[in-house]
């Protein structure tokens, strides 16, 4: 099980350890975004500091319906105590956890400032 918190803006936040396969992990705070179908997004400055390998460009549709091209990178993340290698989109926003990373998990959010966020596997 993983835990997070609800911030003062009512956003569900979790902390993740991310990095490349051959470097130390860095802790980040990421917002859970149920409208994001990808795995994870990170700012380009974080991607550069982790020296993540570029893998391809992908077309994505934003919440307002506009389409954007994202540079995609490969990242190692510790997820539910396990090491996973996933794709990460470069985006100059708050890091986002998307539905692909949450697939197979139950998310519970106490939607009050300081509320608990619980993520557990659906086994």
C-alpha positions as CSV (number, residue, x, y, z in Angstrom):
1,X,0.0,0.0,0.0
2,X,1.1,3.6,-0.8
3,X,0.1,6.7,1.1
4,X,-0.2,10.4,0.2
5,X,-2.0,13.5,1.3
6,X,-4.5,16.1,0.1
7,X,-2.9,19.5,-0.2
8,X,-4.4,22.9,0.5
9,X,-5.7,23.1,-3.1
10,X,-7.6,19.8,-2.7
11,X,-5.2,17.9,-4.9
12,X,-4.2,14.3,-4.1
13,X,-0.4,14.0,-3.8
14,X,1.9,11.0,-3.5
15,X,5.7,10.8,-3.2
16,X,7.6,8.6,-5.6
17,X,11.2,7.6,-6.0
18,X,12.3,8.0,-9.6
19,X,15.5,7.7,-11.6
20,X,17.3,6.1,-14.4
21,X,18.5,2.5,-14.2
22,X,22.1,3.5,-13.5
23,X,21.7,6.4,-11.1
24,X,20.4,7.1,-7.6
25,X,16.7,7.7,-7.2
26,X,15.2,11.2,-6.5
27,X,12.0,11.7,-4.5
28,X,9.3,13.7,-6.2
29,X,5.8,14.8,-5.2
30,X,3.2,14.0,-8.0
31,X,-0.4,14.9,-8.3
32,X,-2.9,12.1,-9.1
33,X,-4.7,13.1,-12.4
34,X,-7.5,10.8,-13.4
35,X,-7.8,12.7,-16.7
36,X,-4.2,11.7,-17.7
37,X,-4.1,8.3,-19.4
38,X,-0.3,8.0,-19.4
39,X,1.9,6.7,-16.6
40,X,3.8,9.8,-15.3
41,X,4.8,13.3,-16.4
42,X,7.8,15.2,-15.2
43,X,9.2,18.6,-15.9
44,X,12.2,18.7,-18.4
45,X,14.5,20.0,-15.6
46,X,13.8,16.8,-13.6
47,X,14.2,14.6,-16.7
48,X,17.6,16.3,-17.4
49,X,18.8,16.0,-13.8
50,X,18.0,12.3,-13.8
51,X,19.6,11.9,-17.3
52,X,16.6,9.9,-18.5
53,X,16.9,8.3,-22.0
54,X,14.6,9.8,-24.7
55,X,12.6,7.1,-26.5
56,X,10.0,8.7,-28.8
57,X,7.5,11.5,-29.4
58,X,3.8,11.0,-28.7
59,X,0.7,12.9,-29.5
60,X,-1.5,13.7,-26.5
61,X,-4.9,15.4,-26.1
62,X,-5.2,17.9,-23.2
63,X,-8.3,18.6,-21.1
64,X,-9.3,21.5,-23.3
65,X,-9.3,19.3,-26.4
66,X,-6.0,20.7,-27.9
67,X,-3.4,18.3,-29.1
68,X,0.3,18.5,-28.0
69,X,3.4,16.5,-28.9
70,X,5.2,15.1,-25.9
71,X,8.8,13.9,-25.7
72,X,8.7,10.6,-24.0
73,X,11.5,9.2,-21.8
74,X,12.1,6.0,-19.9
75,X,12.2,6.1,-16.1
76,X,12.5,3.7,-13.2
77,X,10.0,4.2,-10.4
78,X,9.4,2.4,-7.1
79,X,5.7,1.6,-7.2
80,X,4.1,-0.3,-4.4
81,X,7.5,-1.5,-3.2
82,X,8.4,-2.8,-6.7
83,X,10.8,-1.4,-9.3
84,X,8.9,-0.6,-12.5
85,X,10.3,0.8,-15.8
86,X,7.7,3.1,-17.4
87,X,7.4,5.8,-20.0
88,X,7.3,9.4,-18.7
89,X,6.1,12.5,-20.6
90,X,8.0,15.7,-20.5
91,X,5.6,18.4,-19.4
92,X,6.3,21.8,-17.8
93,X,3.7,21.3,-15.1
94,X,3.5,19.7,-11.7
95,X,4.5,16.0,-12.0
96,X,1.4,13.9,-12.7
97,X,0.6,10.3,-11.9
98,X,-1.8,9.0,-14.6
99,X,-4.3,6.2,-14.9
100,X,-1.8,3.8,-16.6
101,X,0.3,3.7,-13.5
102,X,-2.8,3.4,-11.3
103,X,-4.2,0.5,-13.3
104,X,-4.9,-2.5,-11.1
105,X,-5.0,-0.4,-7.9
106,X,-7.7,1.1,-5.7
107,X,-7.4,4.8,-4.8
108,X,-9.1,6.2,-1.7
109,X,-9.0,10.0,-1.1
110,X,-10.2,11.9,1.9
111,X,-10.9,15.1,0.1
112,X,-10.1,17.6,2.9
113,X,-6.9,19.5,3.4
114,X,-4.4,17.1,5.0
115,X,-6.7,14.1,4.2
116,X,-5.2,10.7,3.5
117,X,-4.6,9.3,0.1
118,X,-4.4,5.5,0.0
119,X,-3.4,3.4,-3.0
120,X,-3.5,-0.4,-2.8
121,X,-3.3,-3.3,-5.2
122,X,-6.5,-5.0,-6.3
123,X,-5.4,-8.6,-5.9
